[in-house]
């Protein structure tokens, strides 16, 4: 097949799909072209070449390949394929520097470096750049000691490291998993009553979020490590539930049950939280929390459930008592 007949549009192209000469695989006028993922096209072609099916149910990728590159014959709601179609699909892959024998799943699971090896372009990666990484920090003036390296970090900084490097020869006395990023970044300002629970040099770990380091990487680290674990979370159904998912949970970094009960009872009329958020969390976590015998989580949960509201960790971590903040931000049910 002549080289000029097919080529791949640059990654900056919004459609990001194969072209024949100057014609897009799916024309700009077609309603099918705007949401096509390039990796879907590659995976489709690899499966077609390697599995050699006699037919496939018609989808947007299959239809576009048939209409523009004559790969397959449209027959009702199906595409029919023969040996010539498999050859054309293989040629299209080779012209785009992709080996037709590449395992199709490699395009789904690979990271940026893997994608660079597969096609010379890391932007085709299926895994996020932060996969397998965790955000960690120490108390001001205390060294980060992992992977046989001791490092003092600037007071307001943290590091993002691979899970295996954090787990390797970790010389900290405990791991503190922090639910909220701001509280994680300000751990040096936590009140001594909370910090003293965690030992002389604990390692603080941000639990993660959708667009950064992820909770699954934190879970992987906790599974590898044998250090005791403390949870620093909001005192609400989600925060208490998250704490229960942590292995080797030594304790919950928060006020006493008596303080929480008094605070919620006295300040109930001043509540300004969101009932919809509390109720959503309740539906997800209530059954798990009701079944938990954990000596610290269960009493806190009973207070939260009694009043139908909770307290975010920012309301107490930097204070000696909840009573110091009468209008602490809370999640409520009324």
N, C-alpha and C positions, 0 to 999 in steps of 0.2 A: 504494500500500500504506500503510495507516495507520501513523503514527509510533509509536503505542503497541504495535504488533505485534512490533517488533524493536528491540533495542538491544544495545550492547556492554557486557559486564560490565567493571567497573573493573579496572585492572592489578593490584590487590592480590588479586583473586580467584585462588585456586589453580588453578582449571580454566582461567581466562583465555580463555574462548571465547564465541561468540555465544549470545544467549539470545532466547527468544520469550516475552514477558511475563516471568514469573518462572521459566520453565522453561529449564534449561541446554540448549545444543545437544546435548551428551551428558549424560544425567542422572548424578547422583552415584552412582547404583547401577550405572551401566554401567562395565564394565572398560575401555572405550575412551577415557574422557575424561581420564585423569590425565596423560598424556604428550603431549597435543596442543599443538603450538606455534602461537600465534596467527598468526605469519607464514605458517605452512603453510596456514591457512585462507584468509588474504588472497590468497596466491599462487594457491591453487586456484581461488578465485572469479574472480580476474582472468584466469587462463588460460581458464576456462570461458566468460566473457563474450566474450573476444577471439577465441578459436579456434573456439567454437561446435561442439564435437564431438557427433556423434550418440550416442555412448556412451563410457563410461569404465569401466575395471576398478574394482571396488568396493574402496575402502580405508576407513580409519576416518573421514577427513574427509568423503568423498563420502557414506558411509552416514549420518553424523550430519546433514548438510545435507538429505538426502532425508527422514529420519525427523522432523526437527523443523521444517524450513522448506519441505518439499515441493518441493525443488529436485532433480528427477530422479525416475525411477520404477525401483525395484529389480526386476531381472529376472535371477534366478539369481545369478551372480557379477559382474554388470555393472549399471551405472546407465544408463538411457536418457534422453536429453535432447531437448527441443523448444524452440520459440521462447519459450513461456511461462516455462520454466525459466531461460533466459538473461535474461529481463526481471527475474525475481525475484532472481537473483544480482546484477544491476546495481543494483536497488533496495536490496539489503542492503548493498552497498558504499557507496552514496550516503548511506544513513542513518548510516553510521559515518564519514562525512566523507572517503571515499576515492573519488577519480575513477576510474571504471571503465576509463578509457583509460590508466591508469598502467602503465608497463612492469613486468611481474611481477618481473623480476630486480632491480628497484630495491629490493625488500624484502629481498633476500638480501645485497646488497653494501653497502648504505648504512650510514653511521655515525649517531651520535646526532642530529647536526644535520640530516642528510638525512631521517631518520625523522620528525623534528619538522616538517619541511616537508611530507612525504608525508601525515602524519596528525595532526600536532600532538603527537606523543608520542615522545620520543627513546628510550624503553625498548624500542621495537620494532626498534632498530637491529640489523643483521646483523654489522657489524664491531665489534671491541672498541674501547673508548675509548682504548687505548694503541697502536692501529694506526698505523704510520708514525712512531712516536716512538722515540728512542734515549736511553739514560741515559749522561751524560758527566760527567767531572770532570777536574781538573788536580792537579798537585802543590801542596802547601801553599805559599802565597806567590806562586804563578805565576798569571797571569791566564788566564781563558777568553776567547779572541779569535775570535769567529765573527760573521757578519752585521754586520761593521763596528762591533761592540761589544766592549769590553774590560771584563771583570768579574772581580773577585776573590771567590771563594766562601769561605764559612766552612770550616775545615779538614775537618770531618767530613760535609760536605754534597756533593750532586751535583745536577745538573739533568737534567730530562727534556725534550727538545726535538724538534721536527719535523726529519726528515732534511734537508730542503732548507735549513733555517736553520743547521744545523751545517755543511753543505757550502759554504754561501755565504761566500766570502771567509775561509775558515778559515786562520788564521795560525800554526797549530801545525806543528811540524817532522815529526811522525809520529803515526800512530794505533796505539794499543795495545789490542787486543781481549782482554778478560779473561773467562775462562770462568766463574769463580765469583763470586757477588755479594760475599761477605765480603772476598775478595782485592781486588776492585774498590774497595770502600769504604775499604780500608786501604792503598791504593797509596802513600800518603805514608810508610808505614813499611817499604816494600820496601828491601832492602839496596842500597847504592849500586852494587854490582857489576852488578846487574840494571837499575837505573834508568839508569846511564850509557850503556847500549846504545841507549836510546830518544831521546837528544838532550836539549837544554836545556829544552824545554817541550812534551812530548808530550801528546796528548789521549787519555785513557783512556776506553774504551767498554765497557760491560757487554754481553756477548754476548746476554743476554736469557734469559727463561724462559717457561713456559707461561702464568702468571697475571700477567705484567707486560709490560715491553718485550720485543719478539720478535726472534729471530735474523734473520728476513727483512728487518726494517727496518735492521738493522746491515749486512746484505749490500747493501741498496740504497744505503746511505751509502758503502760501500767502492767500489761500482761507479761512483758519481758522482765521488768524490775521486780525486786523483792522488798523494796522499801515500804514502810508504812505510808498510807495515803490519808490526807485530810481534804475535806471538801469545803470550799468557800463559795457558797451559792446564795441566791435569794432565798428567803424563807417564804416560799409559796409552793404550790403543788409541783410545779416544774423543777424548781431548784432542789427541793427535797427529793424528788424522784430521780433527778440526775445524780445526786449524791449516792443514792442506793445502787446505782449501776456501777459504781467504782469498786474495783476489787480491793481487798485488804483495807477497807474503810476504817481508819482508826478513830476518827471523830469529825464533828461538824464545827467549823469556825463560825461562831455566832453567839448571841446572848443566851442566857439561861432561859429555861421554860417559864420560870416565874416572872422574869423581866418581860418576856414577850407577852405573856398573858396580861400583865398589868398595863403594858403600853397599848395593846389593842383594846382593852376594856375602857381605859381612861380617854383615849383619843378616838373612839369609835365615831363620834359625831363629826369630827374634823376630817373624816376620810374623804379622799378625793381620787381614789383609784378607779380602774375600769372593771366593771362587773363582767363584761363579755370576755375579757382576757382571763380573769380568774376562773370563770365557768368553763372555758375551753381547756384550761390546764387541769381543772378538776376532772373533766371527762376522760382525759388521757391518763392521769396518774393516780386517781383515787384508789382504784383496786389494788395497785402495787403497794401504795402507802398503807392501806388498811391491813395488808397481809404482812407487813414488815415488823419483825420483832427488834429491830436495831434500837439499842438503849438510848441513843441520842436523837435519832430521826423520828421515832414513833411519838415521843412526848411533844416534840415541836409540831408534828403533823396534827395531833389531837387539838392543840391550841388553834392552829390555822383553820382547821375544819370547824371548830366551835364558833369562831367569829366570822368565818367566810371571807377572810382577808389575810394578806401577808405583808412582809416588809422586804424591800429590796436591800441588797447588801451594802449599797452606798450609804444607807441610813444609819449603819451602826459600826462598820469596820474601823472608821477613823475616830470613833468616840468611845468614851469609857462607859457610857450608859445610854440606853434608848431614851431616857427621860430628858436628855440634853437637847433633844430635837422633837418638839411637840408636833411639828407638821412634817414628819418624815414621809417621803413618797412611798405609797403603798398600793397594792393591788387589792381591790375589794369586790364584794359580791352585791353591794347595795349602793 
